[in-house]
Amino acid sequence: MTAAFKGFMLISSISAFLAVLLPVTGEEVTSEKTLGLENIVTTCYALGGDTRSQKAFREDVYLAKGNPNQAIATLKEIVIEGKRPVWSFKMQDQIEVIIFRGAFLTLCKVGIKKVVLKDSNIEVYAEYADFPGYDIASQPAAIIPLGKLPPGKYAVSLFVDSKLRKKIEFKVSH
């Protein structure tokens, strides 16, 4: 046997041992992945135009199928037209998370600092900014693409300034 082959066998044996040992010791094995921020879309005008005459819109987390443009259309349907949010998807659906801050009479925005996937939990860390000197009506939102997810139950938690603000649950089926 070559030294490389012996090394490979040793590493394989250790990996197999750990795979058996960890569940026995009661330690939970979780996978954690931080998503890149480059595909996140943010807007200060998610509802399009002046909403001074509209009812008060509140902060919430929604989900949508498709791309960021479809997510904005879905947000408008939910917030302005009163359509019910969707909490169930198929595994072939492209899923987008919508962080909607609400409607304001001054300029405001949403900044996404980090998105972490921990098994079936999606943690979104956001930062809110207000610009009170600008009397421009705004409806800040961020669209976060999750893509296609395997079947299961999921939760999205929104943290603002490290404090949990909202938590929603949804499911993906075959």
N, C-alpha and C positions, 0 to 999 in steps of 0.2 A: 504494500500500500504506500502511496505517495504521502508526503507531509500535508499537501493541500487536501487530499481526500480524508485523511485522519482529522484535520481541522474541521472540514465540512461535517463529518460524522459527529464530532464533539458538539458543535453548534446545534445540529439537528436534535441530538439527544437532550441537550439543555432546554431547547425550545419545547420539545415534547413533554419534558418533565414539568416545566412551568405551566404549560397548558392544562395539565392534569392537576397540579398542585393548587393553583390560584382559586378555582372554584371550590375546592375542598376547604381551604382556609377561610372561606366566607367573604373574601374580598371581592368587591364588585368590579368587573372589568368594563370600563366605559371608553367610548371613543369620543374624542373631542376634536373639532376642526373649526378653525377661524376662517370665515369667508373673506375673500377680497372685497374691497369697497369700490372697485373700479366700475362695476356694472350697476351700482345703485343710482337711481334717478331721484333728484330732489327738485321741488318746485315751491314757490311762494304763492302760486295761483292755481292750486289744484282744481278748484271749482270753476275757474275761468271767469274773470271779470269781477265787477263790484258786487259784493253780497251784502251791502248795507241794509237793503230792504228785506233780506231773507231772515228767517228765524235764526236763533243762536245755534251754532254748530259746536259740538263738543269733541274733545279729544277721544280717539278710539283707534283700535287696530282692526283691520279688515283683511280679507284674502280675496284674490281674484285669479281667474284663469287667463293665460295668454302672455302678452308682453306688457311693458310699462304703459303704452297708450291704451290698451284694453283695461288695464288696472285703473287708470284715471277715469275712463268711461264708467267702469263699475262703481268707483267711488261716488261719482256724480249721481248715478242711479240710486245708490243707497242713501246718500245724504240729502239730495235735493228732491228726488222722486219718491223716496220712502220704500224702495225695494228692499226685501229681506236679504241680509248677508248670507253667503254660502259658507257652510262649514264642512262640506263633504266633497271629495274630489276622487277622480280615477287616477290610477298610476301613470296614465299617458298624458295627463294634464300638466302643462307648465304652470307652476304656482308662483304667485307674486304676493308678498306681504306688503300691506299698505299701512304706514304709520301716518295717521292724520291728526294734526294738532288742534284743529278747529278753525273758526273764522274770527278775524280780528279787524279792528278799524285802523290799526297801524301795521307797519311792515314787521313781519316775524318770519322765522325760518326754523327748519329742522335740520340738524346735522347728525349723521350716523357715524359714531366713533368705532363701533366694533359689532360684528355679528358672529355669534358662536353657536355651532351645532354640537349639542351633547346628546348623543343617541337620538331620542325622539323629542328633545327640547331645543327650541331655537331661542336664544337670548339675544335681544337687540339692545345695544347701549347707545342712547341718543343724547343729544345736547340741544337745548332750545335757546334761541337768541331772539331778543326783542330790540327793535329800533324805534323807540317812541317818538323821535323827532320827525319821522316820516309818516305823514297822514295818508297812507296808501293802504286800502283794504287788502288783506292777504288771507290766504287759506293754505298754510304750509303743510306739505306732505313729503314723504319719502317712499319710494317704491323699491323693494328689495327682492330680487329674483332668487327663488329657491330652486327652480327647475322642477324636474320630475322626481317624485319621492316614492320609495317602496311602500307597499301597503302597511298600514298601522295607524295608531293614534299619536297625534302630535300636539305640542303646546308651543305657543309663542308668548314670550314674556318681554315686556317693554320696560327698560330701566332708563330713567332720566335722572342725571346727577347721582347715579348709583342706587337710586331708590326704585323699587318695583312700582310701576304706575298702572299697568294693565297686564292681564293674562287672558289669552283665549285658547281654546282647544279646537282641533279639527281632525278629520280622519281621511285617510286615503285607502281606497279599496281597489280590487282587481278590476 
